[in-house]
Amino acid sequence: MFVSFFPKPKLFFISAAVWTIFAVLFWFFFARDFGVHIGLPNPPDGTPPIIGVQVFWSAPFIWFYIYYAIMVGIFAAVWWRISPTRWFAWSVLGTALIVFLTYYSVQVGVAINNWYGPFYDLVQAAVGKTRPVTASEFYVGIGQFLGIALVYVVIRAFMSFFISHYVFRWRNAMNDFYVSHWATLRTVEGASQRIQDDTMRFSTTLEDLGGSLIESVMTLIAFFPILLGYSKYVTQIPVFGTIPYPLVLTAILWAVFGTSLIALIGIKLPGLEFRNQRVEAAYRKELVIGENDPARAQPMTLAELFSGVRTNYFRLYFHYVYFNIGRYLYLQTDNIFAYIVLIPTLVAGTITLGLLQQITNAMDQMRGSFQYLINSWPTIVRMLSIYKRLRAFEAVIEGKPLEPINLEPVNS
């Protein structure tokens, strides 16, 4: 799955993680202010954020684009020297482009969060009649939002288009790799399905799962300092009273609780999904062989194989009942979690409507990034089952023993 597409996968991913951490730390502690030397300075501390689409071509953003290109160029040049593979442009540079586009879409969310403050304060002023408000002020505010939204639409559309091509290239690489070992793999149970169907489902599932993971990490990086800054407006929270950085700590604790809960109640699902693919593959294989061999796919055989399909599905349905109850209860409570945390602050009347919208949106973004496993668990389960099937496939190529789950009877 990975050797076919990435150069020396284990070393590549380790080096990518280390280089990413270095690049992020170097940016925050040193490089962020280097732009002043090329005429791209950061605004002074305390300067209000730029509201509107022009923020994306402001000096700090342009300097970050240059910095990102430099760091990616260094990393790619080193790996091109180490392992110039066939899919290098897609696996290395393509991944870097996806990360950048994800960062850009997250920054759109930050820009909208900055827009919330003045716009909803304007709404509060108009409704509360605390000052004269003109229609033109609302038109300007709505125009600012539409400009940001237009950037988001364009970026997301291009990002979706590129990722679709990216994951198909990955599927192409896996297909070529497995087909080159067909003489060895042809005797494996469901070999044709694993090459055609599993590689297709791996790539499409990865499109959803990988993209949301990168976006969650980027959202966390972008909104963590924002929520940290908003914590100065919140002095108390329910139950805990006065604690340092209450918004950040409560968001983390709530997300850790939910993630632990979902991981615990969903622990059986990956194995059940894997067994489900096995029984479906066995049933499908018998039907396919029966198309050309009248001695196969007899009613008794098909009834026995379909019995295995039915048993596994019913078992899967049962385990999904309590999993979905726990998951949906948590997610419904999560919808009002920010307001529960802010009750003492709302009662004290120490924040405006605009600031309330900014805080709740930032908390939603932060919790959402921490709740990646909660929101993606069903997809992760499917990915793990596909991964197990393809790893069993590759074990035959490598001459390694199969995992016990691959040796279980199909109708067990």
N, C-alpha and C positions, 0 to 999 in steps of 0.2 A: 504493500500500500504506500509506503513512504520511500523505500529505496528506489522505486520506479520513477519517482518524481523529483525528490530532493537529493542534493549531493551529500553523501555520507550523513544520513539523517540524524543519528545520535549526536555526533559532533556538531552538526549544523545547528540543531535546535538549542543545544547547550550554549554554543557560542552566540547565537542570536539573542538568547535570554540575557547573557552576561553583557553583551554589547548594548542591548536596549536599556538595561539598568544603568550602565555607565553613561549612556547618552542622556537619559532623563536626569540623572543626578548632576552631570556636568552642565546641563542646561540651567537647572534651577539654582545651582550654587555659583556658576561662573559665566557661562556663555550668554545668558539672557540679556545681560547688559553690554555685550560686545558690539551690538548693532550700532551704538553711538559712534563707533569709529568709522562706519561707512555711511553715516548720515541717516541711520534708522534707530533713533533713540526711543527708550521706553518713556511713557509719560511720568511726571513726578508723582510720588506717593500722595494719595488723597485725591487725585484727579478723578472726576466722575467718569464712568465708562462711556464709550461712544455708543449711542443708540442709533441703530439702523444698519443697513447693508454696508455702509462705508467702512465699518469696522474690519471687514475682511481684506481690505487693501490698505489698512493703516500700517505705520512703520513697524510696530512690534510683530504683526502677522507676517509681513514681507520678510523680516529678518528670520523668523521661525522657518518659513518655507526654505530659505537659503541654508539654514543650519541643518534641517532635515535632509535635504538633498546631499549635503556634504557627508553626513554620517552614513547615509545609505550607500553613497558612492564608495566610501572607504571600505565598508563591509563587503559590498558586492565585488570590488576589485580584488580583495584578499581571497574570497572564495572562488573567483574565476581562475586565479592562479592555482588554487588547491585542487579544484574539481570542476572543470568546464564541461558540464553534462549537457545532453540534448535539450532538456527542459529548463535550463538555467534561467532564461529570461522570464519565464512564467513563474517558476517556483521561488526565485529570489526577488527579482525586481517586481514581479506581479504581486507578491505578498506585501512588499513595501508600499506599493501603490494602494492596495486595499487598506492597509493600516492608515495611510495618510488620508484617504477618502473618509474612513470611519472617524478619524480625528476631526476632519472638517465638518462632518454632519453633527458631531457632538458639540463643536463650537457654535453651530447654528442654535443648538439648544441653550447654550450659555447666552448667546445674543438675545434670544427670546426671553430668557429669565431676566436679563438686564432691562428689557423693554417693559416687563410686567410692572416694575416699580413706578416709574413716572406715569404710565397709562392708567393704572388702577388708582393711583393718587388723584389723577385728573377726574376719574369717575367719582371718587369719594368727595372731591371738592364740588362737583356738579350736583350730586345728590344731596349733600349736606349743606349746600349753599354757603360754604365758608369763604369763597371768593368768586368773582365773575369768571365764567368759563364760556368760551366761544366755540361755535361749531368747527371753525377752522383748526382749532387745537386738536379736536377729535379726528378730523380728516388727516392731519399730519401724523398723528399717532397710528392710525390705521394704515396709512401709506408706509410708515416705517416697518410695521409688521409684515405687510405684503411683500416688501422688498426682501426681508429676511426669508420669508416663506418661499419666494421664488428661487433663491439660492438653494434652499433645502430640496425643493422639488428637482432641480437640475442635478444636484449632486447625487441624490438618492437614485434617480433614474439611470445616470451614468454608472453609478456604483453597482446597481443591480445587473446592468448589461455586462459590465466587466467581470463581475464575480461569476456569472453564468458561464462565460467563456473560460474563466480560470478553472472552475471545477470540472468542466468538460475536458479540458486539457489534462487534468489530473486523472480523470477516468480513462482518457486515451492512453496515458502512460501506464496505468495499471493493466488495461486490456492488452497492450503490446507485451508487457512483462509476462503475464500469465499465458498468453498465446504462444510465446516463445518456449514455454515449458509444457506445452499441451501433451506431448508424448508421455510425460510423467504424471500429469494431472488428470488425464482422461478417465482413469479408473476410479477416481474419487467420487463418492456419493454426491450427486447434484453438481458435477463439475461444470456443465454448461450453464446452469442457473447461476452459479457463483461468478462466472466470468461475465455473463450478460446482465443478470438482474442485480446481484449483490454489488458489483462495481458501480452500477447506475444508482442504486439506492444509497451507497456510501457517498457518492459525489453530491447527490441532491440533499441528503441529510446534512452533510458537511457544510453546504451552502448556507443553511439556516443556522446550524449550531456554531460553526466557526465565526460567522459574521456577528452573531449576537454576543459571543464571548469577547471578541475584540472591542465591540462597542461598549460592553459592560466595563471593561478595564479602562477604556478611554474616558467614559463617563465618570468613573471613580476618580481618575486623575484630575479631570476638569472641575468637578463639583466639590471635591473634598476641601480645597482652600476657600471656596465660596461659602460653604456651609460653616466652616470654621469661623469666618468673618461674621456671619449672621448670629453666631452664638452669643455675641456681646449684647444682643437685644433681648435675650431670654435668660432670666436670672433663676427661675424655678421651674421644675417639672413635677408632675404628680408622682407620688410615692417616694421618689429619691430626694425631693427638695432641691437645695442648691448644690450643684456639682459643676466642676469645670467642663467647658465645651459640651453642654448638655445635648445639643442637637446631633453632634457627631457620635457621641457615645450611645445615645438611645437608638440611633439608626443602625449602628453596628450590632448592638446587643439584640435588637429585634430581628435583624437579618440572620445573625448566627443562630438564634432560636429556631427560626423558620427553616433554615437550611438543614439543621440537625434533625428537626422533626421529619422533613420530607425524605432525607437520606435514610432514616430509621424505618419509616413505614413503607418505603419503596425498595427495600433491599432485595426482595425476592424477584422483582420484575425483570431485570436483565436476563436472568437464567430462564425464566418462563418465555420471554420473547425469543430467546435463542432456540429453545425446544420447539416453539411454535414454527419457526422457520424450517426446522428439520422435518417435522411431520408433514408440513405443506410440501416440502421438496420431495419427500418419499412418495406422497400421493400423486404429485404431478409427474414424477418420473415414471411411475407405473402406467399412468394414462398415456404418456408419450410413447413408451415402448409398445403398449397395446395397439397403437395406431398401425404398426407394421407387423406385429406378431400376434396372431389370433389366439395363441396359447396363453398370452399374458393379459393382465387387466380383467381377470375373471370376477364375477360379482362377489364371491366370498372374499377374495383378496382385497378388492376395493372397499368392501364393507369394513374389513378389519383395519385397513389404513385410514379410512375416514373416521372410524371410531377413535383412533388416536388424535386426529385433528379436532374432533368434537370435545374429547376429554381435556385436551390442553387449552382450548379456547374457554371452556367453562371454568377451568382453574384460573385462567388469566382474568376473566371477568370478575371472579370473586375477589381476587387480590386488588383489583383496581377499584372496587367499591370503597374499602376503607382508606385506600390511598387518596382517592378523589375527595372523600369527605374531609380528611385532614388538610389536603392542599387547598380546597376551596374555602374552608373555614378560615384558614390563615390569610388567604388573599383578600377575602371580603373584609376581615378586620383591618388588613393593611390599608384599605381605602380611606379609613378615618384615623389611622394611627397618628398622622402629623397633627391633626386637630386635638387629639387627646393629649399629646405632649404639650401643646400650646395653650391649654385651658387656663392655667394661672396667668400667663402673659396676656391673653385676650381679656380676662376678667379685669386685670390691672389697666388695660387700655393703653399700653406703652408702645404699640406698633400701629402703623397705618395700614390701610387696605392693600396698598401697593407692596409694602414690605411683607405683609402676610402672604400674598400671592408668591412673592419671590422665595420666602422661606419654605412654604409647603411644596412648591415646585422643586426646589433644590433638594429637600428631604426625599421627595418621591424619586428623583433621579438617583440619589445616593443609595437608597434602599433597593431600588430596582437593579443597580449594578451589583450590590451585595447578594441579591436574590437570584442570581443567574441560575443556580441549580434548581431552585424552586420553579421558576418559569420554564425551564428547559428540560426538566427531568424526564417527561415522556419521550422527548426527542433523544435525550442521552441514552435512555433504555434501548431505543431502536438502534442507535449507533453502536452501542456495546454489543448487541446481538449480531449485527452485521460484522463488526470487528472480529468477534469470536469465530465466525464462519470463515472469514478471509484468512485469519491467522492459522486456522486448522488447514486451510488450503496451502498456505505457504510452508507449514510444517512438513508437508510431503516433499516439497522442493528441497528443503534444507535437511531432510532425513531425520527430523526430530520426532519424538513420540507425541501423540495427540493428548490433549487434556482429557480428564475422565468424562466430562460432560459430552464429549464427542463419541465416546464409546458406549454410552447408554443405549439400550434398545429404543427404537423409534417410538414404540407405543407405551413406554414406561410412564 
